[in-house]
Amino acid sequence: MTLLRTIFGIASLAIILVVPYAYGTTITFYNTGEAADGSALAAGANDSHYSLVSNPSGSTETAVATQRNVAWMASSAGSGWISPGASGNTSWASGSYTYETSIDLTGYNASTAILTGTIAADDSVAIYLNHSATAAFPMNAGFSSATGFSISGFRSHVNVIDFVVVNQAGPTGLLVNATLTAQPLTIAAPEPSTFVLVASGGLVTVTGVRRRQNAPRRLQGATSP
């Protein structure tokens, strides 16, 4: 049993060293219509994680959790549609509506950050990272089904993401559901010598255990020659 515990301990240590580096850490990213506690906002509530920074009228508008139009795809738990108003049946002026959110990567390796998810919009949407069009923005994403996307190329500290929704006529809205991952700056790739030391330590421990198990037991009261 001691030998098995030793082997298990070595394997566990290797996993602890490698897994965080290989897969990164999930960082908080708020979906549209998501409250701070992860639940979906009620229709009409302001979405504090997204700002409606521009719209066709030029007036000040707020990103609001929206009761979806029957033609729009259903949202998943912890997300929801947003628009300038509470109802998905309201008609809005044609033109571009820019919804903006930010990501703070302080303490993370920005070059490893990846945002992956799905998006839907009425009528279409483009994604901009730090005011530059992303390499794979789904311009033709519609509102009846989700379109997948993946964004990389982040910079250190604060990043800005703009979702520019183009409304042809009638209702408009945006639905984003995504996950952000990145490797912490404190996690470094284990040096090869680390694995050598771990392996060596394991071999020494295992060898020591086997020697103790195989050593002849001295009779009580016996003296050395």
The 8 nearest C-alpha neighbors of each residue, nearest first, counted from 0:
[[1, 3, 2, 4, 5, 6, 7, 208],
 [2, 0, 4, 3, 5, 208, 6, 205],
 [1, 3, 5, 0, 4, 205, 6, 208],
 [4, 2, 0, 6, 5, 1, 7, 8],
 [5, 3, 7, 1, 2, 6, 8, 0],
 [4, 6, 8, 2, 3, 7, 1, 9],
 [7, 5, 3, 9, 8, 4, 10, 2],
 [6, 8, 4, 10, 5, 9, 3, 11],
 [7, 9, 5, 11, 6, 10, 4, 12],
 [8, 10, 6, 12, 11, 7, 5, 13],
 [11, 9, 7, 13, 12, 8, 6, 14],
 [12, 10, 8, 14, 13, 9, 7, 15],
 [11, 13, 15, 9, 14, 10, 8, 16],
 [12, 14, 10, 16, 11, 15, 17, 9],
 [13, 15, 11, 17, 16, 12, 18, 10],
 [16, 14, 12, 13, 17, 18, 11, 19],
 [17, 15, 13, 14, 18, 12, 189, 19],
 [16, 18, 14, 20, 15, 19, 21, 13],
 [17, 19, 21, 20, 14, 15, 22, 16],
 [20, 18, 23, 22, 21, 17, 24, 16],
 [19, 21, 18, 17, 23, 22, 186, 188],
 [22, 20, 18, 19, 23, 17, 182, 188],
 [21, 23, 19, 20, 18, 24, 182, 181],
 [24, 22, 182, 181, 19, 20, 180, 21],
 [23, 25, 180, 181, 182, 26, 22, 19],
 [24, 26, 180, 179, 181, 27, 23, 178],
 [27, 25, 179, 180, 24, 28, 181, 178],
 [28, 26, 29, 25, 179, 178, 102, 180],
 [27, 29, 179, 26, 178, 30, 177, 102],
 [30, 28, 33, 31, 27, 48, 34, 177],
 [31, 29, 176, 33, 175, 78, 32, 177],
 [30, 32, 175, 33, 78, 79, 174, 80],
 [31, 33, 79, 78, 64, 40, 39, 80],
 [34, 32, 39, 78, 30, 77, 31, 40],
 [33, 35, 37, 38, 36, 40, 39, 32],
 [34, 36, 37, 33, 38, 29, 48, 47],
 [37, 35, 34, 38, 33, 39, 77, 40],
 [38, 36, 34, 77, 35, 33, 39, 29],
 [39, 37, 77, 34, 36, 33, 40, 76],
 [40, 38, 77, 33, 78, 32, 34, 79],
 [41, 39, 32, 34, 33, 64, 44, 42],
 [40, 42, 44, 43, 64, 39, 65, 32],
 [43, 41, 64, 65, 66, 85, 44, 40],
 [42, 44, 85, 64, 63, 41, 65, 45],
 [45, 43, 64, 42, 63, 41, 40, 46],
 [44, 46, 63, 47, 62, 64, 43, 61],
 [47, 45, 63, 48, 62, 49, 32, 64],
 [46, 48, 49, 45, 50, 62, 34, 63],
 [49, 47, 46, 100, 29, 50, 31, 101],
 [50, 48, 100, 99, 47, 46, 98, 62],
 [49, 51, 99, 98, 52, 62, 61, 100],
 [50, 52, 98, 62, 61, 97, 53, 60],
 [51, 53, 50, 97, 98, 99, 54, 60],
 [54, 52, 97, 96, 51, 57, 55, 95],
 [53, 55, 96, 57, 56, 95, 97, 52],
 [56, 54, 94, 57, 95, 92, 96, 93],
 [57, 55, 58, 54, 92, 53, 59, 94],
 [56, 58, 54, 55, 53, 59, 60, 52],
 [57, 59, 56, 60, 54, 53, 55, 52],
 [60, 58, 57, 61, 53, 52, 51, 54],
 [59, 61, 51, 83, 58, 62, 54, 52],
 [62, 60, 51, 83, 63, 50, 45, 59],
 [63, 61, 51, 83, 82, 46, 50, 45],
 [62, 64, 45, 81, 46, 82, 84, 44],
 [65, 63, 81, 42, 32, 43, 44, 80],
 [66, 64, 85, 42, 81, 86, 80, 67],
 [65, 67, 86, 42, 87, 85, 68, 64],
 [68, 66, 87, 65, 71, 69, 80, 86],
 [67, 69, 87, 71, 70, 88, 66, 86],
 [68, 70, 71, 67, 72, 87, 88, 73],
 [71, 69, 68, 143, 72, 142, 67, 73],
 [72, 70, 143, 142, 68, 69, 67, 73],
 [73, 71, 143, 144, 142, 74, 70, 145],
 [74, 72, 71, 75, 67, 79, 143, 144],
 [73, 75, 79, 78, 72, 76, 80, 174],
 [76, 74, 78, 77, 73, 79, 176, 39],
 [77, 75, 78, 39, 74, 38, 79, 37],
 [78, 76, 38, 39, 37, 33, 75, 79],
 [77, 79, 33, 32, 39, 30, 31, 76],
 [80, 78, 32, 74, 31, 174, 39, 81],
 [79, 81, 174, 65, 173, 32, 64, 172],
 [80, 82, 64, 65, 63, 173, 172, 62],
 [81, 83, 172, 84, 63, 62, 65, 171],
 [84, 82, 62, 63, 61, 60, 81, 85],
 [85, 83, 82, 63, 86, 65, 43, 89],
 [84, 86, 43, 65, 42, 66, 64, 63],
 [87, 85, 66, 88, 65, 84, 89, 67],
 [86, 88, 68, 67, 66, 89, 65, 170],
 [87, 89, 86, 68, 170, 90, 67, 169],
 [88, 90, 170, 87, 86, 91, 169, 84],
 [91, 89, 169, 170, 88, 92, 168, 171],
 [92, 90, 169, 170, 93, 89, 171, 168],
 [91, 93, 94, 168, 55, 90, 169, 56],
 [94, 92, 166, 167, 168, 91, 55, 95],
 [93, 95, 166, 55, 165, 92, 167, 96],
 [96, 94, 165, 164, 54, 55, 166, 163],
 [95, 97, 54, 164, 163, 53, 165, 98],
 [98, 96, 163, 53, 162, 51, 52, 164],
 [97, 99, 51, 162, 50, 161, 49, 52],
 [98, 100, 161, 50, 49, 160, 162, 97],
 [101, 99, 49, 160, 159, 48, 161, 50],
 [100, 102, 159, 158, 160, 157, 103, 99],
 [103, 101, 158, 157, 104, 159, 100, 28],
 [102, 104, 157, 156, 105, 158, 101, 155],
 [105, 103, 156, 107, 155, 157, 106, 102],
 [104, 106, 156, 107, 103, 155, 157, 108],
 [105, 107, 184, 183, 104, 108, 185, 156],
 [108, 106, 183, 184, 104, 105, 182, 109],
 [107, 109, 184, 110, 182, 111, 183, 181],
 [110, 108, 112, 155, 111, 154, 153, 107],
 [109, 111, 108, 112, 153, 152, 154, 151],
 [112, 110, 181, 109, 108, 182, 113, 151],
 [113, 111, 181, 109, 180, 110, 151, 153],
 [112, 114, 151, 180, 150, 179, 115, 111],
 [115, 113, 179, 150, 149, 178, 177, 151],
 [116, 114, 149, 177, 178, 148, 113, 150],
 [115, 117, 177, 176, 148, 147, 178, 149],
 [116, 118, 147, 146, 176, 145, 148, 175],
 [117, 119, 175, 146, 145, 174, 147, 176],
 [120, 118, 142, 145, 174, 141, 140, 173],
 [121, 119, 173, 142, 141, 123, 122, 172],
 [122, 120, 171, 142, 172, 123, 141, 166],
 [121, 123, 166, 120, 141, 165, 167, 142],
 [124, 122, 165, 140, 120, 141, 139, 121],
 [123, 125, 164, 138, 163, 165, 120, 140],
 [124, 126, 138, 163, 136, 162, 137, 164],
 [127, 125, 162, 136, 161, 133, 132, 163],
 [128, 126, 132, 161, 131, 130, 133, 160],
 [127, 129, 160, 131, 130, 159, 133, 132],
 [128, 130, 159, 131, 160, 158, 127, 161],
 [131, 129, 127, 128, 132, 161, 160, 159],
 [132, 130, 127, 128, 129, 133, 126, 161],
 [131, 133, 127, 126, 128, 134, 130, 136],
 [134, 132, 127, 136, 135, 128, 126, 131],
 [133, 135, 136, 132, 150, 151, 149, 131],
 [136, 134, 133, 137, 148, 149, 150, 132],
 [135, 137, 126, 133, 125, 138, 134, 148],
 [138, 136, 139, 140, 125, 135, 124, 146],
 [139, 137, 125, 124, 140, 136, 123, 126],
 [138, 140, 137, 123, 141, 124, 125, 122],
 [141, 139, 123, 137, 138, 119, 146, 124],
 [140, 142, 120, 119, 123, 122, 143, 121],
 [141, 143, 120, 119, 71, 121, 144, 72],
 [142, 144, 72, 71, 141, 70, 145, 119],
 [145, 143, 72, 142, 141, 119, 146, 71],
 [144, 146, 119, 118, 117, 147, 143, 140],
 [147, 145, 117, 118, 140, 119, 148, 144],
 [148, 146, 117, 116, 118, 145, 149, 115],
 [147, 149, 116, 115, 117, 146, 150, 136],
 [148, 150, 115, 114, 116, 113, 151, 147],
 [149, 151, 114, 113, 115, 148, 133, 152],
 [152, 150, 113, 153, 112, 114, 149, 110],
 [153, 151, 110, 154, 150, 112, 109, 113],
 [152, 154, 109, 151, 110, 112, 158, 155],
 [155, 153, 109, 156, 158, 152, 110, 157],
 [154, 156, 109, 104, 105, 157, 153, 108],
 [155, 157, 105, 104, 103, 154, 158, 109],
 [158, 156, 103, 102, 104, 155, 101, 159],
 [159, 157, 102, 101, 129, 103, 154, 156],
 [158, 160, 101, 129, 100, 128, 102, 161],
 [159, 161, 128, 100, 127, 99, 101, 129],
 [162, 160, 99, 127, 98, 126, 163, 97],
 [161, 163, 126, 98, 97, 125, 164, 99],
 [162, 164, 97, 125, 124, 96, 161, 95],
 [165, 163, 124, 96, 95, 123, 97, 162],
 [164, 166, 95, 123, 94, 122, 124, 96],
 [167, 165, 93, 122, 94, 168, 171, 121],
 [166, 168, 93, 122, 165, 94, 169, 92],
 [169, 167, 93, 166, 92, 170, 91, 90],
 [168, 170, 90, 91, 171, 89, 167, 92],
 [171, 169, 90, 89, 91, 88, 87, 168],
 [172, 170, 121, 166, 82, 122, 169, 91],
 [171, 173, 82, 121, 81, 120, 80, 174],
 [172, 174, 120, 81, 80, 119, 82, 175],
 [173, 175, 80, 119, 118, 31, 79, 120],
 [176, 174, 118, 31, 30, 117, 177, 173],
 [177, 175, 30, 117, 116, 118, 78, 174],
 [176, 178, 116, 115, 117, 30, 175, 114],
 [177, 179, 115, 114, 116, 28, 180, 25],
 [180, 178, 114, 26, 113, 25, 28, 115],
 [179, 181, 25, 24, 112, 26, 113, 23],
 [182, 180, 112, 23, 111, 24, 107, 183],
 [181, 183, 23, 108, 24, 107, 111, 20],
 [184, 182, 107, 185, 186, 108, 106, 181],
 [183, 185, 107, 108, 186, 106, 182, 187],
 [186, 184, 183, 187, 106, 107, 182, 108],
 [187, 185, 184, 183, 20, 188, 182, 19],
 [188, 186, 189, 185, 20, 184, 183, 190],
 [187, 189, 20, 190, 186, 17, 16, 21],
 [190, 188, 187, 193, 191, 16, 17, 194],
 [189, 191, 192, 193, 188, 194, 187, 195],
 [190, 192, 193, 194, 189, 195, 196, 188],
 [193, 191, 195, 190, 194, 196, 189, 197],
 [194, 192, 196, 190, 191, 195, 197, 189],
 [193, 195, 197, 196, 192, 191, 198, 190],
 [196, 194, 192, 198, 193, 197, 199, 191],
 [195, 197, 199, 193, 194, 198, 200, 192],
 [198, 196, 194, 200, 195, 199, 201, 193],
 [197, 199, 201, 195, 200, 196, 194, 202],
 [200, 198, 196, 202, 201, 197, 195, 203],
 [201, 199, 203, 197, 198, 202, 196, 204],
 [200, 202, 198, 204, 199, 203, 205, 197],
 [203, 201, 205, 199, 204, 200, 206, 198],
 [202, 204, 206, 200, 201, 205, 207, 199],
 [205, 203, 207, 201, 202, 206, 200, 208],
 [204, 206, 202, 208, 207, 203, 201, 209],
 [207, 205, 203, 209, 208, 204, 202, 210],
 [206, 208, 204, 210, 205, 209, 203, 211],
 [207, 209, 205, 211, 206, 210, 204, 212],
 [208, 210, 212, 206, 211, 207, 213, 205],
 [211, 209, 207, 213, 212, 208, 214, 206],
 [212, 210, 208, 214, 209, 213, 207, 215],
 [211, 213, 209, 210, 214, 208, 215, 207],
 [212, 214, 210, 211, 209, 215, 208, 216],
 [213, 215, 211, 212, 210, 216, 209, 217],
 [216, 214, 217, 213, 212, 211, 218, 210],
 [215, 217, 214, 218, 213, 219, 212, 211],
 [218, 216, 219, 215, 221, 220, 222, 214],
 [219, 217, 221, 220, 216, 222, 215, 223],
 [218, 220, 221, 217, 222, 216, 223, 215],
 [219, 221, 218, 222, 217, 223, 216, 224],
 [222, 220, 218, 219, 223, 217, 224, 216],
 [223, 221, 224, 220, 218, 219, 217, 216],
 [222, 224, 221, 217, 220, 218, 219, 216],
 [223, 222, 221, 217, 220, 218, 219, 216]]
